Amino acid sequence: MSVTTLSERGDLSRAARSFLRTESGSAVLLLAAAVIALLWANLSSSYEAFWHTPLSISLDGFGLTEDLRHWVNDGLMVLFFFSVGLEISREMTIGELRGARAVAAPTLAAIGGLTVPAALYLLFNAGGPAAGAWGIAISTDTAVLLGVLALVGPRCPDQLRIFLLALSIVDDIGAVLAIAVFYTKHVDLVALLLAVVLFAALVGLRFVNFWRTPIYALIGVIMWFAVLRSGVHPSVVGVALGLLVNAYAPQPRDIARVQVLARSLVIDPTPTRALAAQAAVTEAVSPNERLQLRLQPWSSYVIVPLFVLANAGIVFDSQTIAAALRSPITWGVVAGLVVGKPIGVSAGTWLALKTGIGRVPDTLRWGQLIGGAALSGIGFTVALFITELALDDPALQNQAKIGIVTGSVLAALSGWMIFRVLGERGGQCSPSGLPVLPPRPWRPPA
């Protein structure tokens, strides 16, 4: 991150701290959902039958029928990607990704963390039936990553948490682009054109500063339906809508108005003055942050755990385990997450520092950065998401899911060990990318 950001001084923004707390807490529910899914799939035959239950929605001749798993993956997960879009918009406007140098280091780190794991996966699977599933190995699960960082404790400073959060945001952008470009099989151009026109209409409304949540929501639902019909995965709709939502810091005039109305309320505590003060406070907060406050808990505590519950049920019998041990898919995913992620993220960060196009807080040590890079190999939510899109054969899906679980566990353990052994070593990170010796203690002159 840029040395000019608040996070470098240890003074993280309220929104960033709130996001970190929410994502870290949701990791517990996510892991609990994974355990429940595994137990359900292995102790009962009803797991797959339940999630394949069809559900239809019809309105005046227009209808849509999907099974429960697809309603979760194609419907509810759009809200998850919407929250990702909101976070990207806020961070690039008023957060930790302002300016080219601020975004350069996590961007190059994320690019390395996307390309090296994909290359390692292809070393195992090039020319095979699952060569196109390289996207499984590229994702970082923000919720689980932040949850593990909480276990690391004081060895992981807040500056590194924010750096990894920024990296995860860029990683999410790469994953969404991969889903849109590489995992769209058939495209209905008419439906896609309708979605583009609707998005252009929203851009026009945004340009003239017109904001009415019900109108945006209605157009968003129609866009979702059009994109779903087009064959492109509707996760793109969520991110696109999130990027459109305005984000800004409270303006001095708005703060002054709040202060005036608050003093007026103290002098004359009537319901009318209370409502006026409440409206002033609401207007001082950007629509982006207001939506995040409402949506983030639902996304973190309900939608993502439900998604994991619907997709993480792997049957661990002797035949499945034996197939996974022989599978290049499993080993390609494990290699990508455990080896490719730390190499790619570390190399990308080093390149940003060495060339001087990016900076990270000078208080961070290389041992901490490498430990964080290893933990970025924890891929779960988006990895499971891409598995369902990239592989049609249930047997191949199980092999990929075993690789995801195994690779994520090994990445968490390796990152934890690096923090314990090297967390306080390796020298501080300087803007040039070279270690900086700690300053000598001051001594009074003789």
N, C-alpha and C positions, 0 to 999 in steps of 0.2 A: 504494500500500500504506500501511498505517498507520505513523505515525512511531514506534510502540511496538514494531514488529517487529524481530527480529534482523537481517533482511536490510538494513534501512536503515543499520545501522552497519557494513555490509560483512561481517558475520559470518554467512554463510549456513549453514543446517543441513546436516548430512552428507547427509541424504536428498535435499535439494534439489540439492546439488552433484552427487550421484550421478546423479540424474534428468537434470540438464542435460548431464552428460558422455555418458550413454547416448543421449539424443535427438540430441545434436550429432553423435556418431559414426555413428548410424544414417542421418543425412542423406546420407552418402557412399554407403552401400549403396542407399539409395532412389534417388538420382540415377543410380547405375550400373544399377539395375534398369530405370529408365525408358529409358536409352540402349539397353540390350539389347533391350527390348520394341520400341522404334522400329526398330532395325536388323532384328530378326527379322521384324516385320510387313512391312517394305519390301523385304527381300531374299529372303523365302520365303513361299510360300502356305500353309505349314503352321501358321502362328501361330493363326489362328482355328480350324482343324481340331483342333489339339491341345487348346485350352481348351474346346472343345465335346465332348470325349470324355466319354461317360457313365460314371459310377461309382455302383454300387449297394451299399447296406449293408442286410442283412436279418437279423432275429433273431426266430426262433420265429413266423413269419408276419407280423411287422411289418417293413416295408422302406421305404427312401427311396432314390430315384434322382435324381441331379442331375449336371450336367456339372461338369468340373473347376473352371471359373470360379465357378460358384455354390457349390461346396464351399469355395472360398477366401473368397468374398464373404459367404456366409451362415453358414459354419462357423468358419473360422479367425479371421475378423475379429471374431467375438464375443469372443475372447480379447483382442484389441486394445481393444475397448470395455470389457472387464472391467478392464484395466489403467487405463483412463481413470477408471472408477468408483472404483478403489482410490485413485488420486491425488486425486480430488475429496474422498473421505472423509477422507483424511489431512490435506489442506490445510485443510479446514474444521474439523478437530478439533484438530490440534496444529501446523498449518503456517502458511502466509502468509495464509490466508483466515479467520482467527479474528476474530469480532466484526463488527458491522455496518459500522463505518467502514473496516475493513481491506478488506472485500469490495466496498464501494460504488464506488470508483473503477474497478477493473477490470471490475466488472459493468456499469456505465453505458457504459464504453468498449466492451465487447463487444456490448452492445445496439445502440449506434450502428454498430458494425462489422457487425452482422447486418442491420439494417433499411435503412441507406442503400444498400449494394450491391444488395439485393433490389429497392429502388425504382428504382435506375438500370437494372437488368436489365429491369424491367417497362416502363420508358420505351421500350426498343427492341423489346419483344416482346409488349406488351399486346394481347390479341385474336388473337395468332398461335397456331400449333400447338404452340409450346414455351413458352407463357406460364407454365405450371405448373412449369417447371424453374428458377424463380428461386433455389431452394436451392443450385444449383451455385455461385453467386457469393458465398455468405455465409461459407464456411469458411476457417479458417486452419490451415495444416499446421505443427504444432508442431515436428516433426523438422527440416524444411527451414528453418523460421524460425530455430531455434537454430543450425543449421549455418551459415547466412549471418551470424548475429550473431558467430559465432566468427571469420569472415573480417573483420568490422568491427574486431575487436580491442579495444584499450583505449578507443576512442571510445564503446564501449557498456559502461557500468558494470554490475556484478552486480545492482544494484537494479533497473535497467531490464529485465534478463533475467528476474528474478523477477516483475516487473509483467506482462511479456508472457506469461510462463508462466501466471500467474493468469488473464489475459485469454483465453488459449487454452483454459483449462479451462472457463470460462463459455461461450466460443464452442462448445466441444464439446457442452455441455449443450443449447445452442440448436439445434445441428445434429441431435442425437439426437431432440429433441422434434419438429423439423421432419420427420425421417424417420418417426417414429411417427404423427404426426397427418396430415401432408399427402401422404405417399407410401405409404400403405396403401390398396390399391384394393378388396379384398374381405376381409371379416372373418367368420371362423367363430366365432360367439359361444360355442359349447360349448367349443372348444379354448382360446379366450381366457379363459373362466371357469376352466378347469382350471389355466391358468398363474397366474391371480390367486390361486387357492386355494393353490397350491404356494408362491407368493411370501409369502402370509400365514403359511403354516406356517414358512417360514424366518425371518420377522420374529418369530414367537413363540419360536423357538429362540434367536434373537439376544437377545430380551428377557430370557430366563431364563439368559443367559450360557452356553448350551450350544454348544460348538464342537468338531465332529468333521469334519475336512476331507473324508473319504470320503462322509459323509452329505450335506454341502452340495454336493459335486460331483455325486452321483447325482441329487439333486433338481434341480440346475441343468441337467443334461443333459435330464431329462424336461421341465423348463420350456422349454428351447430347442426341443425337438421340438414341444411344444404351441403355442408362439408361432409357429414356422415354419408349422405347419398352420393357424393362425388367420388368416394373411395379414399380420399385423403383422411388421415386419422384426425378426429376433432380436437385432439390435444392442442393443435395449432391455434384453434379458435380461442382457447383459454388464454394462452400466452399473448396473442394479438390483442384481445380485449383488455388484458391487464396492462399492457404497454400504453394504451390510450388514456388510462385514468390519470388525471392530473395530480402531480405531487409538488408540494412547495412547503417551505418553512413558514411558520406564522409571521405575518408582516407586522411591523411596528404599529401601523395605524389600527390593525385589528386587535393587537394587544392593548393599545391605549383605550379602544372602545370597550373591551372587556373590563378593564380597570374602572372606567367611568360607570358602567352599568353595575359592576359589583359594589362600588361605593354607594350608588343609588339604592341598591337592594338592602344594604346594611342600614341605611337611614330609614327606608320605607319598605319593609319586607312584605310586599304584596305579591300575589300570584302573577300579576301582569309583569312586574319588574323581574320576577324570578324567571319567567319564560323568556323575556328579552335578554337577560344575562345568559341563559342557557343557549339561546340561538346565536348570540355573539361568540360564545366559546366554540360552538359547533362550526361556525363559519371560519374561525381562525385556524381550524385543522383541515388539511387538504382532504379531498375525497379519497385519495389513495390510502391515506393512513386510517380514515374512518372505515373504509372497506376492509383493510387488513385487520383492524381490531375486531371486526365482526366475523370475518371469514377464517382467519388463521387458526383459531381454536377448533373450528369444525373440520378444517382441512387436516390439521395435525392429529387431533384426538378421535376423529370419526372416520373421515374418508380414507386416509392412508392405511390405518389399521384394518378397515373393512376390505380394502384392496388386497392387502397382504393375506387376510383370512381367505379371500376368494381365490388366490393364486399360488399360495405357498404350500399347498397340500401335496407332498411327495410321498409316494408309497415306497418305504424302505424295506424291500424284501431282498432275499439273496440274489435273485435274478437281476433286479434293478441295480443293486450295488455292483455286481460283477460287470454288468454292461457299462456302468459309469466308469469303473476302474480301467476299462479298455477303450473308453470313448475319447477321441480327440476333441470332442466338444467340451467335455468336462475339464480336461487338462488345459485346453486353450483358454477357457474362462478363468480357471485358477491362475494360470500363468499371467494372463492379462491383468487381473486384479492384484495379485500378490507381488509380481515382479514389474510388470509394465507400468502400473500407476506410479509407484515411487520413483522409478527411473524417469518417466516422462515428466512428472511434476517437478522433480528436483532439477532436471536438465532445463526445463522451460524457465524456472525461476533463476537459475544460474545465468542463462543467456540474457534475461532481462537486466540483471544486475551488471553483467560483464560489459554489455553494450551501452549501459547507461540510459536505456530508454524507459526503464522502470525502476522503482525503488520499493523497498520494504522497510519497516521500522528498524532503525539501527540497534534497538534493544534486543531484537531477536537473534538467537544463536542458530548456527547451522544444524546443530543436533536437534533443535526444536523443529526447524523447517523440514528436515528429513523425516522426523517422527510424524509430523503432520502429513507429509507426502505419502508415507506408508499407510496411514489411516484413511487417506482418500481412496484407497482400494476397497473400502467397504461399499459394495454396490448391492442394492437390494430392490428398492421400489421400482426404479426405472428399468433395472436389469430384468426383473420379472415381467415388466410391461413389454419390453422389446421381445422377450422370449415368446410371448403369446402372438406377437405380430410376425416374427421372423421364421418360426418353426410351426409347421402344421401337424407333424407326427407327434403324438403324445409321448412316445418312447424317447424321442430326441429332446422334447421339452423337459422330461424328467432328468435326462443327463445334464442339460444346461442348468436346471434348477439346483441339482446337486453341486455343480461347479460353482454356482452363485453362493450357496450357503457355505460350502467349504472355503472358497476363496475369501469371502467376507470375514469368516471367523479367523482365518490365518492372517489376513490383513490387520484385523484388530489386535491380535496377539503380537504380531511383529512390530506394529506401531507402539504398543504399550511397552514392549521390551526396549525399543530404541529410546523412548522417553526416559526410561529408568536408567539406561546405561549411558546415553549420549546427550540427554536433555539439557544439561548445563555445560556441555563441551562444544568444541568446534569453532570457537571464536564468534564474535558478533558479526552480523551482516552489515556491510557498509554499502553505500550507494554504488561503489565500483565493483561490488561483488567480492572484495578481498576481505579476509578476516581483519578485525581491528583489535589491537591489544587493549586491555582495560587500562584506564588511566592510573598512574602511580598515586599512592596516597600522599596528601600534602604534609610536609614537615616544616616546622618553623626554622628560619635561618639560624645557623650556629652563631 
